[in-house]
Amino acid sequence: GHLHETHTLTSLAARAGISPNYFGQSFKAAEGVPPMTYVYDQRVIRARGLLRTGKHTAAEVAQMVGFTEQSQLDYHFRRILSNAPRDYLPPRTKRDNSR
């Protein structure tokens, strides 16, 4: 629910009330990935859903899910889904192109 916020290992550990080192190790043991990788993965999942609605551009979605630039969204999309964000936009119709 807070994907759009800025997160760091230190800020996540502070929320949990433990040291960053212990938090990182515990999180990876429980989830199988480091905390920030998990955050990026969740942002991509949320972004994919937003893109499929066709209501927002990739740049808008990048900002909505917490990436500071669309290039970050592009990078993580390709890393996780092996596709570009634009591949998840609904097809444009003739009506859409006449705007």
C-alpha positions in Angstrom: 0.0 0.0 0.0 3.0 2.3 0.4 4.8 1.4 -2.8 4.8 5.0 -4.1 6.8 6.1 -1.0 10.6 6.2 -0.9 12.0 3.1 0.7 15.5 2.2 1.8 16.8 -0.8 3.8 17.3 1.6 6.7 13.7 3.0 6.6 12.2 -0.5 6.3 14.3 -1.8 9.2 13.3 1.2 11.3 9.6 0.4 10.7 10.3 -3.1 11.9 12.2 -1.8 14.9 15.4 -3.8 14.1 18.8 -3.1 12.7 19.1 -2.8 8.9 21.6 -5.8 8.7 19.3 -8.1 10.7 16.3 -6.9 8.8 17.9 -7.6 5.5 19.1 -11.1 6.5 15.7 -12.0 8.1 13.7 -10.7 5.1 15.8 -12.6 2.6 15.5 -15.8 4.6 11.7 -15.4 4.7 11.0 -14.1 1.2 14.0 -15.5 -0.8 15.0 -12.0 -2.1 16.5 -8.9 -0.5 14.0 -6.3 0.7 14.6 -3.8 -2.0 14.3 -6.4 -4.8 11.0 -7.3 -3.2 9.9 -3.7 -3.2 10.8 -3.3 -6.9 9.0 -6.5 -7.8 5.9 -5.3 -6.1 6.1 -2.0 -7.9 6.3 -3.8 -11.2 3.3 -6.0 -10.4 1.3 -2.9 -9.5 2.5 -1.0 -12.5 1.5 -3.8 -14.8 -2.1 -3.6 -13.5 -2.2 0.1 -13.9 -0.9 0.0 -17.5 -3.5 -2.6 -18.5 -6.2 -0.2 -17.6 -5.0 2.1 -20.4 -5.8 5.2 -18.3 -2.1 6.2 -17.7 1.1 6.5 -19.7 4.1 4.5 -18.7 5.7 7.7 -17.3 2.7 8.4 -15.2 2.6 4.9 -13.9 6.3 5.0 -13.0 5.7 8.0 -10.8 2.5 6.4 -9.3 4.3 3.3 -8.1 7.4 5.0 -6.7 10.0 5.0 -9.5 11.6 8.4 -9.9 12.0 7.9 -13.7 10.4 5.9 -16.4 13.8 4.3 -17.2 13.8 2.7 -13.7 10.4 1.2 -14.5 11.6 0.0 -17.9 14.7 -1.6 -16.4 12.8 -3.5 -13.7 10.0 -4.6 -16.1 12.6 -6.1 -18.4 14.4 -7.7 -15.4 11.2 -9.3 -14.0 8.8 -9.8 -16.9 11.2 -9.8 -19.9 9.0 -7.2 -21.6 8.7 -3.4 -21.8 6.0 -1.6 -20.0 4.4 -0.6 -23.3 3.7 -4.2 -24.0 1.1 -4.1 -21.2 -0.8 -1.1 -22.6 -4.1 -2.1 -24.2 -4.1 -2.0 -28.0 -5.1 1.4 -29.4 -8.2 1.6 -31.5 -8.9 3.9 -34.4 -11.0 6.1 -32.1 -8.0 6.4 -29.7 -5.7 7.5 -32.6 -8.1 10.3 -33.7 -7.5 12.4 -30.5 
